[in-house]
Amino acid sequence: MSKESLLSSLGLSRATISSKEKDATALSKGESERVRGVPALIGMVQTMVEQSGDPAGFNAARWVSEWLFKPLRALGGETPASYMDTFEGQKLVSELLSMSQSGAYA
């Protein structure tokens, strides 16, 4: 996933991130929570694959980066990425992944 796509889906601008990097300023609590949500999803998918199948050769980060930008019927045709800019949206995306593992949503 490109940095631009990631930042956009998290509701962050490149200018904001560049400014914070330049000034060595920390992200706000909300910004930090949104950024931490992506590695959490990747870890969740990796765990799901390890529990459900053969993880050899599986790249969870690549899978998540592709899946985030696919329109899903469960989201009314929206992409999971469009929900990643809030903590609540990330929770919804995480729950959708959990349901897909259990077979509650196909």
MIKOL-874931 format. One record per residue: x negated, y negated, z of N, C-alpha, C in turn; residue in one letter. Coordinates in pm, whole numbers, padded with zeros to 5 digits. Atoms other than C-alpha are relative to their C-alpha. Layout:
N
<n.c1->X, n.c2->Y, n.c3->Z, ca.c1->X, ca.c2->Y, ca.c3->Z, c.c1->X, c.c2->Y, c.c3->Z, kemar->A>
...
REM end
This chain:
106
<n.c1->-00085, n.c2->00116, n.c3->00000, ca.c1->00000, ca.c2->00000, ca.c3->00000, c.c1->-00090, c.c2->-00123, c.c3->00000, kemar->M>
<n.c1->00083, n.c2->00120, n.c3->00004, ca.c1->-00139, ca.c2->-00339, ca.c3->-00084, c.c1->00023, c.c2->-00084, c.c3->00126, kemar->S>
<n.c1->-00011, n.c2->00087, n.c3->-00117, ca.c1->-00203, ca.c2->-00590, ca.c3->00190, c.c1->00118, c.c2->-00095, c.c3->-00015, kemar->K>
<n.c1->-00112, n.c2->00090, n.c3->00026, ca.c1->00047, ca.c2->-00826, ca.c3->00028, c.c1->00134, c.c2->00067, c.c3->00026, kemar->E>
<n.c1->-00125, n.c2->-00074, n.c3->-00022, ca.c1->00321, ca.c2->-00561, ca.c3->00028, c.c1->00022, c.c2->00025, c.c3->00148, kemar->S>
<n.c1->-00010, n.c2->-00027, n.c3->-00143, ca.c1->00249, ca.c2->-00470, ca.c3->00388, c.c1->00040, c.c2->-00126, c.c3->00075, kemar->L>
<n.c1->-00031, n.c2->00124, n.c3->-00070, ca.c1->00250, ca.c2->-00829, ca.c3->00509, c.c1->00142, c.c2->-00047, c.c3->-00029, kemar->L>
<n.c1->-00135, n.c2->00042, n.c3->00038, ca.c1->00567, ca.c2->-00909, ca.c3->00317, c.c1->00105, c.c2->00083, c.c3->00072, kemar->S>
<n.c1->-00098, n.c2->-00087, n.c3->-00064, ca.c1->00751, ca.c2->-00608, ca.c3->00458, c.c1->00006, c.c2->-00025, c.c3->00151, kemar->S>
<n.c1->00004, n.c2->00028, n.c3->-00144, ca.c1->00645, ca.c2->-00710, ca.c3->00811, c.c1->00044, c.c2->-00143, c.c3->00032, kemar->L>
<n.c1->-00042, n.c2->00137, n.c3->-00022, ca.c1->00766, ca.c2->-01066, ca.c3->00761, c.c1->-00113, c.c2->-00092, c.c3->00040, kemar->G>
<n.c1->00118, n.c2->00080, n.c3->-00030, ca.c1->00415, ca.c2->-01206, ca.c3->00786, c.c1->-00056, c.c2->-00058, c.c3->-00129, kemar->L>
<n.c1->00061, n.c2->00060, n.c3->00120, ca.c1->00245, ca.c2->-01443, ca.c3->00545, c.c1->-00151, c.c2->00016, c.c3->00005, kemar->S>
<n.c1->00146, n.c2->-00009, n.c3->00008, ca.c1->-00111, ca.c2->-01413, ca.c3->00423, c.c1->-00063, c.c2->-00123, c.c3->00065, kemar->R>
<n.c1->00054, n.c2->00123, n.c3->-00059, ca.c1->-00167, ca.c2->-01776, ca.c3->00529, c.c1->-00005, c.c2->00009, c.c3->00152, kemar->A>
<n.c1->-00004, n.c2->-00014, n.c3->-00145, ca.c1->-00063, ca.c2->-01699, ca.c3->00887, c.c1->-00111, c.c2->00094, c.c3->00047, kemar->T>
<n.c1->00102, n.c2->-00097, n.c3->-00040, ca.c1->-00288, ca.c2->-01394, ca.c3->00908, c.c1->-00140, c.c2->-00057, c.c3->-00021, kemar->I>
<n.c1->00132, n.c2->00058, n.c3->00027, ca.c1->-00582, ca.c2->-01573, ca.c3->00745, c.c1->-00036, c.c2->-00106, c.c3->00103, kemar->S>
<n.c1->00023, n.c2->00104, n.c3->-00099, ca.c1->-00544, ca.c2->-01866, ca.c3->00983, c.c1->-00035, c.c2->00061, c.c3->00136, kemar->S>
<n.c1->00026, n.c2->-00064, n.c3->-00129, ca.c1->-00532, ca.c2->-01638, ca.c3->01286, c.c1->-00136, c.c2->00070, c.c3->-00001, kemar->K>
<n.c1->00132, n.c2->-00063, n.c3->00010, ca.c1->-00838, ca.c2->-01446, ca.c3->01162, c.c1->-00109, c.c2->-00106, c.c3->00011, kemar->E>
<n.c1->00100, n.c2->00107, n.c3->00001, ca.c1->-01029, ca.c2->-01769, ca.c3->01099, c.c1->-00018, c.c2->-00061, c.c3->00138, kemar->K>
<n.c1->00004, n.c2->00064, n.c3->-00131, ca.c1->-00940, ca.c2->-01918, ca.c3->01437, c.c1->-00018, c.c2->00100, c.c3->00115, kemar->D>
<n.c1->00010, n.c2->-00107, n.c3->-00100, ca.c1->-00978, ca.c2->-01583, ca.c3->01618, c.c1->00115, c.c2->-00009, c.c3->00100, kemar->A>
<n.c1->-00121, n.c2->00011, n.c3->-00081, ca.c1->-00623, ca.c2->-01629, ca.c3->01745, c.c1->00076, c.c2->00131, c.c3->-00008, kemar->T>
<n.c1->-00076, n.c2->-00126, n.c3->-00005, ca.c1->-00419, ca.c2->-01331, ca.c3->01854, c.c1->00138, c.c2->-00018, c.c3->-00064, kemar->A>
<n.c1->-00136, n.c2->-00001, n.c3->00050, ca.c1->-00093, ca.c2->-01239, ca.c3->01690, c.c1->00096, c.c2->-00018, c.c3->00117, kemar->L>
<n.c1->-00101, n.c2->00010, n.c3->-00104, ca.c1->00222, ca.c2->-01319, ca.c3->01883, c.c1->00045, c.c2->00141, c.c3->00038, kemar->S>
<n.c1->-00049, n.c2->-00131, n.c3->-00044, ca.c1->00390, ca.c2->-01036, ca.c3->02074, c.c1->00086, c.c2->00063, c.c3->-00109, kemar->K>
<n.c1->-00086, n.c2->-00052, n.c3->00105, ca.c1->00653, ca.c2->-00998, ca.c3->01802, c.c1->-00077, c.c2->00043, c.c3->-00124, kemar->G>
<n.c1->00083, n.c2->-00035, n.c3->00116, ca.c1->00395, ca.c2->-01001, ca.c3->01522, c.c1->-00077, c.c2->00128, c.c3->00028, kemar->E>
<n.c1->00077, n.c2->-00120, n.c3->-00035, ca.c1->00184, ca.c2->-00743, ca.c3->01706, c.c1->00087, c.c2->00124, c.c3->-00001, kemar->S>
<n.c1->-00091, n.c2->-00115, n.c3->-00001, ca.c1->00485, ca.c2->-00515, ca.c3->01758, c.c1->00031, c.c2->00046, c.c3->-00141, kemar->E>
<n.c1->-00030, n.c2->-00037, n.c3->00138, ca.c1->00568, ca.c2->-00527, ca.c3->01388, c.c1->-00119, c.c2->00068, c.c3->-00066, kemar->R>
<n.c1->00121, n.c2->-00059, n.c3->00060, ca.c1->00209, ca.c2->-00452, ca.c3->01286, c.c1->-00024, c.c2->00140, c.c3->00055, kemar->V>
<n.c1->00021, n.c2->-00132, n.c3->-00061, ca.c1->00184, ca.c2->-00160, ca.c3->01532, c.c1->00102, c.c2->00103, c.c3->-00047, kemar->R>
<n.c1->-00103, n.c2->-00092, n.c3->00046, ca.c1->00502, ca.c2->-00012, ca.c3->01386, c.c1->-00043, c.c2->00086, c.c3->-00117, kemar->G>
<n.c1->00043, n.c2->-00076, n.c3->00118, ca.c1->00330, ca.c2->00099, ca.c3->01065, c.c1->-00086, c.c2->00120, c.c3->00039, kemar->V>
<n.c1->00076, n.c2->-00119, n.c3->-00040, ca.c1->00062, ca.c2->00320, ca.c3->01224, c.c1->00085, c.c2->00098, c.c3->00081, kemar->P>
<n.c1->-00088, n.c2->-00089, n.c3->-00076, ca.c1->00332, ca.c2->00455, ca.c3->01456, c.c1->00081, c.c2->00089, c.c3->-00096, kemar->A>
<n.c1->-00074, n.c2->-00080, n.c3->00100, ca.c1->00537, ca.c2->00565, ca.c3->01151, c.c1->-00090, c.c2->00104, c.c3->-00064, kemar->L>
<n.c1->00094, n.c2->-00093, n.c3->00062, ca.c1->00230, ca.c2->00722, ca.c3->00993, c.c1->-00027, c.c2->00117, c.c3->00096, kemar->I>
<n.c1->00022, n.c2->-00105, n.c3->-00098, ca.c1->00158, ca.c2->00914, ca.c3->01313, c.c1->00122, c.c2->00090, c.c3->00016, kemar->G>
<n.c1->-00124, n.c2->-00078, n.c3->-00010, ca.c1->00520, ca.c2->01023, ca.c3->01333, c.c1->00012, c.c2->00097, c.c3->-00116, kemar->M>
<n.c1->-00008, n.c2->-00087, n.c3->00118, ca.c1->00514, ca.c2->01159, ca.c3->00978, c.c1->-00104, c.c2->00111, c.c3->00008, kemar->V>
<n.c1->00105, n.c2->-00102, n.c3->-00012, ca.c1->00184, ca.c2->01339, ca.c3->01040, c.c1->00043, c.c2->00108, c.c3->00098, kemar->Q>
<n.c1->-00047, n.c2->-00096, n.c3->-00101, ca.c1->00330, ca.c2->01502, ca.c3->01352, c.c1->00113, c.c2->00085, c.c3->-00056, kemar->T>
<n.c1->-00111, n.c2->-00075, n.c3->00060, ca.c1->00646, ca.c2->01599, ca.c3->01163, c.c1->-00051, c.c2->00108, c.c3->-00094, kemar->M>
<n.c1->00055, n.c2->-00097, n.c3->00096, ca.c1->00442, ca.c2->01770, ca.c3->00891, c.c1->-00072, c.c2->00112, c.c3->00075, kemar->V>
<n.c1->00071, n.c2->-00102, n.c3->-00078, ca.c1->00225, ca.c2->01948, ca.c3->01147, c.c1->00098, c.c2->00095, c.c3->00068, kemar->E>
<n.c1->-00100, n.c2->-00083, n.c3->-00067, ca.c1->00536, ca.c2->02076, ca.c3->01327, c.c1->00082, c.c2->00083, c.c3->-00097, kemar->Q>
<n.c1->-00093, n.c2->-00063, n.c3->00094, ca.c1->00728, ca.c2->02171, ca.c3->01015, c.c1->-00064, c.c2->00076, c.c3->-00115, kemar->S>
<n.c1->00061, n.c2->-00063, n.c3->00117, ca.c1->00476, ca.c2->02291, ca.c3->00763, c.c1->-00150, c.c2->00004, c.c3->00007, kemar->G>
<n.c1->00145, n.c2->-00008, n.c3->00012, ca.c1->00120, ca.c2->02307, ca.c3->00643, c.c1->-00055, c.c2->-00139, c.c3->-00029, kemar->D>
<n.c1->00050, n.c2->00136, n.c3->00021, ca.c1->-00054, ca.c2->01969, ca.c3->00688, c.c1->-00127, c.c2->-00009, c.c3->-00084, kemar->P>
<n.c1->00124, n.c2->00003, n.c3->00078, ca.c1->-00361, ca.c2->02070, ca.c3->00484, c.c1->00019, c.c2->-00081, c.c3->-00127, kemar->A>
<n.c1->-00004, n.c2->00083, n.c3->00120, ca.c1->-00421, ca.c2->01806, ca.c3->00221, c.c1->00108, c.c2->-00107, c.c3->-00001, kemar->G>
<n.c1->-00106, n.c2->00100, n.c3->-00007, ca.c1->-00124, ca.c2->01595, ca.c3->00330, c.c1->-00056, c.c2->-00132, c.c3->00050, kemar->F>
<n.c1->00047, n.c2->00134, n.c3->-00037, ca.c1->-00194, ca.c2->01221, ca.c3->00350, c.c1->00122, c.c2->-00079, c.c3->00048, kemar->N>
<n.c1->-00117, n.c2->00066, n.c3->-00057, ca.c1->00063, ca.c2->01071, ca.c3->00586, c.c1->00004, c.c2->-00149, c.c3->-00034, kemar->A>
<n.c1->00003, n.c2->00143, n.c3->00031, ca.c1->-00050, ca.c2->00712, ca.c3->00523, c.c1->00047, c.c2->-00026, c.c3->-00143, kemar->A>
<n.c1->-00042, n.c2->00017, n.c3->00139, ca.c1->-00008, ca.c2->00748, ca.c3->00148, c.c1->00149, c.c2->00028, c.c3->-00016, kemar->R>
<n.c1->-00141, n.c2->-00035, n.c3->00009, ca.c1->00330, ca.c2->00919, ca.c3->00186, c.c1->00088, c.c2->-00112, c.c3->00054, kemar->W>
<n.c1->-00078, n.c2->00109, n.c3->-00060, ca.c1->00460, ca.c2->00645, ca.c3->00419, c.c1->-00003, c.c2->-00123, c.c3->-00089, kemar->V>
<n.c1->00009, n.c2->00120, n.c3->00083, ca.c1->00332, ca.c2->00368, ca.c3->00192, c.c1->00086, c.c2->00011, c.c3->-00125, kemar->S>
<n.c1->-00089, n.c2->-00019, n.c3->00116, ca.c1->00524, ca.c2->00517, ca.c3->-00101, c.c1->00146, c.c2->00004, c.c3->00043, kemar->E>
<n.c1->-00137, n.c2->-00016, n.c3->-00048, ca.c1->00837, ca.c2->00608, ca.c3->00097, c.c1->00062, c.c2->-00133, c.c3->00042, kemar->W>
<n.c1->-00051, n.c2->00129, n.c3->-00047, ca.c1->00869, ca.c2->00260, ca.c3->00248, c.c1->00063, c.c2->-00084, c.c3->-00111, kemar->L>
<n.c1->-00046, n.c2->00085, n.c3->00110, ca.c1->00932, ca.c2->00112, ca.c3->-00097, c.c1->00098, c.c2->00070, c.c3->-00094, kemar->F>
<n.c1->-00101, n.c2->-00071, n.c3->00079, ca.c1->01185, ca.c2->00367, ca.c3->-00226, c.c1->00138, c.c2->-00033, c.c3->00053, kemar->K>
<n.c1->-00137, n.c2->00024, n.c3->-00045, ca.c1->01552, ca.c2->00265, ca.c3->-00214, c.c1->00063, c.c2->00130, c.c3->00050, kemar->P>
<n.c1->-00061, n.c2->-00118, n.c3->-00060, ca.c1->01747, ca.c2->00504, ca.c3->00009, c.c1->00151, c.c2->-00020, c.c3->00014, kemar->L>
<n.c1->-00146, n.c2->00006, n.c3->-00015, ca.c1->02118, ca.c2->00583, ca.c3->00004, c.c1->00039, c.c2->-00024, c.c3->00145, kemar->R>
<n.c1->-00030, n.c2->00015, n.c3->-00142, ca.c1->02113, ca.c2->00601, ca.c3->00384, c.c1->-00010, c.c2->-00146, c.c3->00046, kemar->A>
<n.c1->00017, n.c2->00141, n.c3->-00031, ca.c1->02017, ca.c2->00233, ca.c3->00384, c.c1->00077, c.c2->-00088, c.c3->-00099, kemar->L>
<n.c1->-00081, n.c2->00076, n.c3->00096, ca.c1->02276, ca.c2->00126, ca.c3->00126, c.c1->-00078, c.c2->-00043, c.c3->-00122, kemar->G>
<n.c1->00081, n.c2->00032, n.c3->00118, ca.c1->02018, ca.c2->00131, ca.c3->-00152, c.c1->-00117, c.c2->-00091, c.c3->00029, kemar->G>
<n.c1->00114, n.c2->00084, n.c3->-00038, ca.c1->01773, ca.c2->-00086, ca.c3->00039, c.c1->-00121, c.c2->00090, c.c3->00027, kemar->E>
<n.c1->00122, n.c2->-00075, n.c3->-00030, ca.c1->01414, ca.c2->00018, ca.c3->00101, c.c1->-00027, c.c2->-00004, c.c3->00150, kemar->T>
<n.c1->00040, n.c2->00007, n.c3->-00141, ca.c1->01283, ca.c2->00110, ca.c3->00446, c.c1->-00088, c.c2->-00122, c.c3->00028, kemar->P>
<n.c1->00088, n.c2->00116, n.c3->-00019, ca.c1->01024, ca.c2->-00168, ca.c3->00397, c.c1->00079, c.c2->-00126, c.c3->00033, kemar->A>
<n.c1->-00080, n.c2->00120, n.c3->-00025, ca.c1->01304, ca.c2->-00424, ca.c3->00402, c.c1->00049, c.c2->-00008, c.c3->00144, kemar->S>
<n.c1->-00039, n.c2->-00002, n.c3->-00141, ca.c1->01372, ca.c2->-00324, ca.c3->00764, c.c1->-00120, c.c2->-00012, c.c3->00094, kemar->Y>
<n.c1->00121, n.c2->-00005, n.c3->-00083, ca.c1->01012, ca.c2->-00338, ca.c3->00887, c.c1->-00036, c.c2->-00134, c.c3->00065, kemar->M>
<n.c1->00036, n.c2->00132, n.c3->-00052, ca.c1->01016, ca.c2->-00710, ca.c3->00976, c.c1->00057, c.c2->-00027, c.c3->00139, kemar->D>
<n.c1->-00048, n.c2->00015, n.c3->-00137, ca.c1->01194, ca.c2->-00655, ca.c3->01309, c.c1->-00023, c.c2->00132, c.c3->00075, kemar->T>
<n.c1->00016, n.c2->-00120, n.c3->-00082, ca.c1->01147, ca.c2->-00413, ca.c3->01597, c.c1->00121, c.c2->00091, c.c3->-00017, kemar->F>
<n.c1->-00122, n.c2->-00078, n.c3->00015, ca.c1->01509, ca.c2->-00304, ca.c3->01562, c.c1->00003, c.c2->00072, c.c3->-00134, kemar->E>
<n.c1->00006, n.c2->-00061, n.c3->00133, ca.c1->01461, ca.c2->-00239, ca.c3->01190, c.c1->-00097, c.c2->00116, c.c3->-00003, kemar->G>
<n.c1->00098, n.c2->-00108, n.c3->-00004, ca.c1->01152, ca.c2->-00032, ca.c3->01256, c.c1->00055, c.c2->00119, c.c3->00077, kemar->Q>
<n.c1->-00062, n.c2->-00109, n.c3->-00076, ca.c1->01346, ca.c2->00169, ca.c3->01514, c.c1->00099, c.c2->00075, c.c3->-00089, kemar->K>
<n.c1->-00093, n.c2->-00063, n.c3->00093, ca.c1->01616, ca.c2->00236, ca.c3->01252, c.c1->-00073, c.c2->00088, c.c3->-00100, kemar->L>
<n.c1->00080, n.c2->-00077, n.c3->00096, ca.c1->01353, ca.c2->00352, ca.c3->01001, c.c1->-00056, c.c2->00125, c.c3->00067, kemar->V>
<n.c1->00052, n.c2->-00114, n.c3->-00074, ca.c1->01197, ca.c2->00577, ca.c3->01262, c.c1->00109, c.c2->00104, c.c3->00026, kemar->S>
<n.c1->-00112, n.c2->-00092, n.c3->-00024, ca.c1->01536, ca.c2->00728, ca.c3->01349, c.c1->00041, c.c2->00070, c.c3->-00129, kemar->E>
<n.c1->-00032, n.c2->-00061, n.c3->00129, ca.c1->01603, ca.c2->00788, ca.c3->00980, c.c1->-00098, c.c2->00112, c.c3->-00033, kemar->L>
<n.c1->00099, n.c2->-00106, n.c3->00021, ca.c1->01278, ca.c2->00983, ca.c3->00953, c.c1->00028, c.c2->00120, c.c3->00091, kemar->L>
<n.c1->-00030, n.c2->-00109, n.c3->-00093, ca.c1->01369, ca.c2->01186, ca.c3->01262, c.c1->00119, c.c2->00081, c.c3->-00047, kemar->S>
<n.c1->-00117, n.c2->-00070, n.c3->00050, ca.c1->01709, ca.c2->01269, ca.c3->01116, c.c1->-00033, c.c2->00085, c.c3->-00121, kemar->M>
<n.c1->00035, n.c2->-00078, n.c3->00120, ca.c1->01551, ca.c2->01384, ca.c3->00792, c.c1->-00075, c.c2->00127, c.c3->00038, kemar->S>
<n.c1->00072, n.c2->-00120, n.c3->-00044, ca.c1->01324, ca.c2->01625, ca.c3->00980, c.c1->00097, c.c2->00103, c.c3->00057, kemar->Q>
<n.c1->-00093, n.c2->-00093, n.c3->-00063, ca.c1->01613, ca.c2->01775, ca.c3->01174, c.c1->00104, c.c2->00053, c.c3->-00097, kemar->S>
<n.c1->-00101, n.c2->-00041, n.c3->00097, ca.c1->01828, ca.c2->01805, ca.c3->00864, c.c1->00132, c.c2->-00071, c.c3->00020, kemar->G>
<n.c1->-00124, n.c2->00074, n.c3->-00026, ca.c1->02088, ca.c2->01564, ca.c3->01005, c.c1->00035, c.c2->-00090, c.c3->-00116, kemar->A>
<n.c1->-00023, n.c2->00081, n.c3->00118, ca.c1->02046, ca.c2->01355, ca.c3->00692, c.c1->-00079, c.c2->00061, c.c3->-00114, kemar->Y>
<n.c1->00070, n.c2->-00058, n.c3->00116, ca.c1->01961, ca.c2->01491, ca.c3->00350, c.c1->00010, c.c2->-00093, c.c3->-00118, kemar->A>
REM end
